[in-house]
């Protein structure tokens, strides 16, 4: 399967993403994505020697960020 680039639509059937794919979905860099994973902000799972990010972990992260900013603005 070819590697998707920025112009390729995401496969909505994937439930685990490479760290780079997860970063692209959030619109952030790879280094920041690894930092978020390392800090426990974004869940990831080991698959053998690989690290993968569940799609729903991205949704959870964004929801927490939105909630956090909503409380801070109130």
RODREN-165006 format. One record per residue: residue number from 0; x negated, y, z negated of N, C-alpha, C, O, CB in turn; residue in three letters. Coordinates in Angstrom, 3 decimals. Glycine has a CB too. Layout:
<pts>
{NUM, {X, Y, Z}, {X, Y, Z}, {X, Y, Z}, {X, Y, Z}, {X, Y, Z}, 'ALA'},
...
</pts>
This chain:
<pts>
{0, {-0.847, -1.178, 0.000}, {0.000, 0.000, 0.000}, {-0.890, 1.237, 0.000}, {-1.776, 1.344, -0.847}, {0.962, 0.000, -1.221}, 'UNK'},
{1, {-0.684, 2.170, 0.916}, {-1.546, 3.349, 0.976}, {-1.307, 4.268, -0.213}, {-0.206, 4.333, -0.760}, {-1.316, 4.110, 2.279}, 'UNK'},
{2, {-2.344, 4.966, -0.593}, {-2.276, 5.921, -1.701}, {-1.459, 7.142, -1.282}, {-1.752, 7.738, -0.245}, {-3.700, 6.347, -2.152}, 'UNK'},
{3, {-0.425, 7.539, -2.070}, {0.341, 8.724, -1.710}, {-0.495, 9.970, -1.916}, {-1.302, 10.041, -2.843}, {1.633, 8.806, -2.527}, 'UNK'},
{4, {-0.302, 10.943, -1.057}, {-0.979, 12.217, -1.250}, {0.076, 13.260, -1.592}, {1.246, 12.924, -1.773}, {-1.798, 12.631, 0.019}, 'UNK'},
{5, {-0.326, 14.510, -1.681}, {0.594, 15.564, -2.113}, {1.777, 15.731, -1.165}, {2.831, 16.210, -1.584}, {-0.149, 16.878, -2.234}, 'UNK'},
{6, {1.627, 15.346, 0.105}, {2.698, 15.514, 1.076}, {3.587, 14.283, 1.209}, {4.589, 14.316, 1.924}, {2.117, 15.855, 2.412}, 'UNK'},
{7, {3.227, 13.195, 0.523}, {3.987, 11.956, 0.615}, {5.025, 11.912, -0.497}, {4.692, 12.166, -1.655}, {3.052, 10.729, 0.538}, 'UNK'},
{8, {6.286, 11.592, -0.172}, {7.290, 11.504, -1.238}, {6.973, 10.360, -2.195}, {6.371, 9.358, -1.810}, {8.693, 11.316, -0.642}, 'UNK'},
{9, {7.386, 10.528, -3.439}, {7.148, 9.496, -4.442}, {8.105, 8.340, -4.235}, {9.225, 8.523, -3.760}, {7.295, 10.065, -5.859}, 'UNK'},
{10, {7.656, 7.154, -4.595}, {8.500, 5.968, -4.544}, {9.346, 5.952, -5.809}, {8.808, 5.719, -6.892}, {7.646, 4.656, -4.408}, 'UNK'},
{11, {10.652, 6.191, -5.711}, {11.494, 6.267, -6.905}, {11.683, 4.924, -7.611}, {12.224, 4.878, -8.716}, {12.836, 6.823, -6.535}, 'UNK'},
{12, {11.242, 3.828, -6.982}, {11.416, 2.520, -7.606}, {10.290, 2.167, -8.572}, {10.417, 1.218, -9.345}, {11.515, 1.460, -6.543}, 'UNK'},
{13, {9.197, 2.914, -8.537}, {8.075, 2.634, -9.438}, {8.466, 2.972, -10.869}, {9.092, 4.003, -11.117}, {6.815, 3.433, -9.020}, 'UNK'},
{14, {8.101, 2.109, -11.808}, {8.356, 2.412, -13.212}, {7.066, 2.696, -13.974}, {7.100, 3.268, -15.063}, {9.101, 1.262, -13.867}, 'UNK'},
{15, {5.931, 2.299, -13.404}, {4.632, 2.614, -13.964}, {3.827, 3.370, -12.927}, {3.772, 2.981, -11.760}, {3.893, 1.336, -14.418}, 'UNK'},
{16, {3.202, 4.453, -13.360}, {2.433, 5.293, -12.454}, {0.959, 5.297, -12.841}, {0.612, 5.152, -14.013}, {2.985, 6.721, -12.450}, 'UNK'},
{17, {0.106, 5.462, -11.852}, {-1.295, 5.732, -12.132}, {-1.358, 7.094, -12.812}, {-0.465, 7.922, -12.633}, {-2.172, 5.693, -10.823}, 'UNK'},
{18, {-2.404, 7.325, -13.585}, {-2.539, 8.590, -14.297}, {-2.509, 9.752, -13.309}, {-1.886, 10.778, -13.584}, {-3.842, 8.615, -15.123}, 'UNK'},
{19, {-3.162, 9.608, -12.183}, {-3.195, 10.671, -11.182}, {-1.799, 10.943, -10.611}, {-1.438, 12.094, -10.366}, {-4.163, 10.303, -10.052}, 'UNK'},
{20, {-1.019, 9.877, -10.403}, {0.354, 10.037, -9.897}, {1.217, 10.744, -10.935}, {2.023, 11.608, -10.590}, {0.972, 8.661, -9.535}, 'UNK'},
{21, {1.052, 10.383, -12.197}, {1.813, 11.035, -13.271}, {1.455, 12.518, -13.337}, {2.332, 13.365, -13.507}, {1.535, 10.350, -14.639}, 'UNK'},
{22, {0.183, 12.825, -13.203}, {-0.254, 14.226, -13.219}, {0.385, 15.002, -12.067}, {0.857, 16.124, -12.252}, {-1.796, 14.314, -13.132}, 'UNK'},
{23, {0.396, 14.400, -10.885}, {1.010, 15.069, -9.730}, {2.488, 15.336, -9.967}, {2.996, 16.396, -9.600}, {0.832, 14.226, -8.466}, 'UNK'},
{24, {3.182, 14.377, -10.580}, {4.618, 14.557, -10.842}, {4.873, 15.706, -11.798}, {5.883, 16.401, -11.690}, {5.221, 13.278, -11.408}, 'UNK'},
{25, {3.949, 15.907, -12.743}, {4.100, 17.018, -13.677}, {3.528, 18.322, -13.116}, {3.751, 19.396, -13.675}, {3.423, 16.682, -14.995}, 'UNK'},
{26, {2.801, 18.221, -12.026}, {2.199, 19.418, -11.436}, {1.005, 19.921, -12.226}, {0.747, 21.124, -12.283}, {3.227, 20.513, -11.330}, 'UNK'},
{27, {0.267, 18.980, -12.844}, {-0.922, 19.332, -13.620}, {-2.110, 18.553, -13.084}, {-1.965, 17.672, -12.236}, {-0.712, 19.043, -15.133}, 'UNK'},
{28, {-3.275, 18.889, -13.585}, {-4.484, 18.202, -13.152}, {-4.696, 16.887, -13.879}, {-4.109, 16.626, -14.929}, {-5.680, 19.088, -13.354}, 'UNK'},
{29, {-5.541, 16.081, -13.295}, {-5.870, 14.761, -13.837}, {-6.498, 14.871, -15.226}, {-6.178, 14.081, -16.115}, {-6.822, 14.020, -12.890}, 'UNK'},
{30, {-7.383, 15.839, -15.417}, {-8.061, 16.010, -16.704}, {-7.066, 16.341, -17.810}, {-7.148, 15.789, -18.907}, {-9.124, 17.111, -16.606}, 'UNK'},
{31, {-6.126, 17.241, -17.525}, {-5.112, 17.586, -18.522}, {-4.219, 16.383, -18.808}, {-3.818, 16.173, -19.953}, {-4.263, 18.781, -18.043}, 'UNK'},
{32, {-3.905, 15.598, -17.792}, {-3.074, 14.414, -18.002}, {-3.775, 13.445, -18.941}, {-3.150, 12.916, -19.860}, {-2.752, 13.725, -16.660}, 'UNK'},
{33, {-5.056, 13.206, -18.727}, {-5.807, 12.331, -19.625}, {-5.848, 12.915, -21.040}, {-5.792, 12.167, -22.016}, {-7.239, 12.114, -19.093}, 'UNK'},
{34, {-5.945, 14.239, -21.162}, {-5.948, 14.875, -22.480}, {-4.602, 14.669, -23.176}, {-4.569, 14.392, -24.375}, {-6.262, 16.382, -22.353}, 'UNK'},
{35, {-3.499, 14.800, -22.450}, {-2.172, 14.583, -23.027}, {-2.000, 13.139, -23.480}, {-1.407, 12.876, -24.526}, {-1.083, 14.948, -22.014}, 'UNK'},
{36, {-2.516, 12.214, -22.694}, {-2.455, 10.800, -23.064}, {-3.308, 10.556, -24.308}, {-2.870, 9.893, -25.249}, {-2.931, 9.901, -21.890}, 'UNK'},
{37, {-4.516, 11.089, -24.307}, {-5.422, 10.910, -25.438}, {-4.877, 11.493, -26.735}, {-5.132, 10.959, -27.814}, {-6.752, 11.536, -25.128}, 'UNK'},
{38, {-4.131, 12.584, -26.633}, {-3.545, 13.239, -27.803}, {-2.242, 12.580, -28.240}, {-1.668, 12.945, -29.266}, {-3.302, 14.706, -27.510}, 'UNK'},
{39, {-1.779, 11.608, -27.457}, {-0.526, 10.941, -27.795}, {0.710, 11.717, -27.372}, {1.824, 11.364, -27.760}, {-0.471, 10.695, -29.262}, 'UNK'},
{40, {0.533, 12.759, -26.591}, {1.657, 13.567, -26.110}, {2.452, 12.845, -25.027}, {3.670, 12.991, -24.930}, {1.153, 14.904, -25.576}, 'UNK'},
{41, {1.748, 12.073, -24.224}, {2.383, 11.285, -23.161}, {2.011, 9.824, -23.394}, {0.839, 9.475, -23.532}, {1.931, 11.772, -21.719}, 'UNK'},
{42, {3.028, 8.991, -23.435}, {2.808, 7.558, -23.655}, {2.159, 6.927, -22.429}, {2.460, 7.289, -21.291}, {4.137, 6.846, -23.982}, 'UNK'},
{43, {1.271, 5.985, -22.680}, {0.707, 5.190, -21.592}, {0.584, 3.756, -22.087}, {0.595, 3.494, -23.290}, {-0.684, 5.755, -21.121}, 'UNK'},
{44, {0.466, 2.840, -21.144}, {0.355, 1.423, -21.496}, {-0.824, 0.813, -20.752}, {-1.107, 1.174, -19.609}, {1.670, 0.658, -21.164}, 'UNK'},
{45, {-1.514, -0.122, -21.419}, {-2.578, -0.820, -20.719}, {-1.996, -1.938, -19.853}, {-1.088, -2.658, -20.270}, {-3.601, -1.387, -21.721}, 'UNK'},
{46, {-2.521, -2.065, -18.676}, {-2.170, -3.169, -17.775}, {-3.509, -3.777, -17.363}, {-4.159, -3.318, -16.425}, {-1.301, -2.679, -16.499}, 'UNK'},
{47, {-3.895, -4.807, -18.081}, {-5.239, -5.354, -17.875}, {-6.252, -4.306, -18.292}, {-6.212, -3.817, -19.422}, {-5.462, -5.782, -16.388}, 'UNK'},
{48, {-7.156, -3.957, -17.398}, {-8.157, -2.918, -17.666}, {-7.677, -1.544, -17.236}, {-8.402, -0.561, -17.390}, {-9.460, -3.248, -16.960}, 'UNK'},
{49, {-6.469, -1.462, -16.699}, {-5.938, -0.206, -16.171}, {-5.075, 0.501, -17.200}, {-4.627, -0.112, -18.169}, {-5.132, -0.458, -14.902}, 'UNK'},
{50, {-4.844, 1.777, -16.992}, {-3.961, 2.581, -17.825}, {-2.842, 3.081, -16.926}, {-3.104, 3.655, -15.869}, {-4.728, 3.772, -18.518}, 'UNK'},
{51, {-1.594, 2.867, -17.338}, {-0.439, 3.295, -16.548}, {0.507, 4.115, -17.425}, {0.560, 3.936, -18.642}, {0.303, 2.068, -15.941}, 'UNK'},
{52, {1.246, 5.012, -16.785}, {2.186, 5.888, -17.480}, {3.597, 5.520, -17.044}, {3.921, 5.605, -15.860}, {1.883, 7.395, -17.187}, 'UNK'},
{53, {4.444, 5.110, -17.994}, {5.834, 4.819, -17.633}, {6.532, 6.107, -17.169}, {6.330, 7.169, -17.757}, {6.596, 4.187, -18.841}, 'UNK'},
{54, {7.335, 6.009, -16.137}, {8.042, 7.176, -15.611}, {8.871, 7.834, -16.712}, {8.905, 9.061, -16.807}, {8.945, 6.776, -14.424}, 'UNK'},
{55, {9.536, 7.038, -17.539}, {10.378, 7.631, -18.578}, {9.553, 8.368, -19.635}, {10.092, 9.212, -20.351}, {11.221, 6.552, -19.243}, 'UNK'},
{56, {8.252, 8.064, -19.747}, {7.393, 8.804, -20.672}, {7.228, 10.249, -20.204}, {7.097, 11.158, -21.024}, {6.013, 8.119, -20.799}, 'UNK'},
{57, {7.232, 10.461, -18.889}, {7.150, 11.829, -18.365}, {8.424, 12.593, -18.689}, {8.372, 13.761, -19.076}, {6.906, 11.820, -16.841}, 'UNK'},
{58, {9.571, 11.934, -18.531}, {10.847, 12.569, -18.846}, {10.913, 12.914, -20.339}, {11.387, 13.988, -20.708}, {12.026, 11.644, -18.450}, 'UNK'},
{59, {10.439, 12.009, -21.188}, {10.434, 12.251, -22.631}, {9.528, 13.422, -22.990}, {9.887, 14.262, -23.815}, {9.986, 10.994, -23.381}, 'UNK'},
{60, {8.363, 13.475, -22.373}, {7.419, 14.570, -22.633}, {8.047, 15.912, -22.259}, {7.987, 16.866, -23.035}, {6.103, 14.355, -21.845}, 'UNK'},
{61, {8.639, 15.981, -21.088}, {9.253, 17.234, -20.638}, {10.408, 17.619, -21.559}, {10.558, 18.794, -21.894}, {9.751, 17.107, -19.179}, 'UNK'},
{62, {11.220, 16.660, -21.971}, {12.343, 16.941, -22.869}, {11.832, 17.503, -24.201}, {12.404, 18.454, -24.733}, {13.182, 15.658, -23.111}, 'UNK'},
{63, {10.756, 16.917, -24.740}, {10.190, 17.420, -25.994}, {9.645, 18.832, -25.829}, {9.798, 19.672, -26.716}, {9.081, 16.489, -26.490}, 'UNK'},
{64, {9.013, 19.090, -24.695}, {8.477, 20.430, -24.441}, {9.606, 21.452, -24.353}, {9.506, 22.547, -24.907}, {7.644, 20.445, -23.143}, 'UNK'},
{65, {10.675, 21.090, -23.658}, {11.817, 21.992, -23.524}, {12.446, 22.265, -24.886}, {12.780, 23.406, -25.206}, {12.864, 21.401, -22.562}, 'UNK'},
{66, {12.605, 21.215, -25.685}, {13.201, 21.361, -27.006}, {12.316, 22.232, -27.903}, {12.808, 23.102, -28.621}, {13.424, 19.981, -27.649}, 'UNK'},
{67, {11.026, 21.989, -27.852}, {10.075, 22.740, -28.657}, {10.121, 24.225, -28.313}, {10.121, 25.072, -29.206}, {8.662, 22.195, -28.458}, 'UNK'},
{68, {10.161, 24.539, -27.028}, {10.192, 25.945, -26.594}, {11.541, 26.590, -26.870}, {11.612, 27.793, -27.120}, {9.869, 26.049, -25.104}, 'UNK'},
{69, {12.609, 25.808, -26.829}, {13.935, 26.346, -27.131}, {14.027, 26.738, -28.604}, {14.608, 27.769, -28.944}, {15.030, 25.317, -26.781}, 'UNK'},
{70, {13.448, 25.906, -29.477}, {13.457, 26.218, -30.918}, {12.566, 27.404, -31.218}, {12.884, 28.215, -32.088}, {13.002, 25.003, -31.742}, 'UNK'},
{71, {11.451, 27.517, -30.507}, {10.541, 28.631, -30.739}, {11.144, 29.951, -30.284}, {10.867, 30.995, -30.875}, {9.225, 28.391, -30.026}, 'UNK'},
{72, {11.965, 29.916, -29.242}, {12.582, 31.131, -28.718}, {13.780, 31.565, -29.549}, {14.181, 32.727, -29.489}, {13.005, 30.922, -27.280}, 'UNK'},
{73, {14.352, 30.658, -30.318}, {15.559, 30.989, -31.102}, {15.242, 31.695, -32.391}, {16.151, 32.034, -33.149}, {16.342, 29.745, -31.407}, 'UNK'},
</pts>
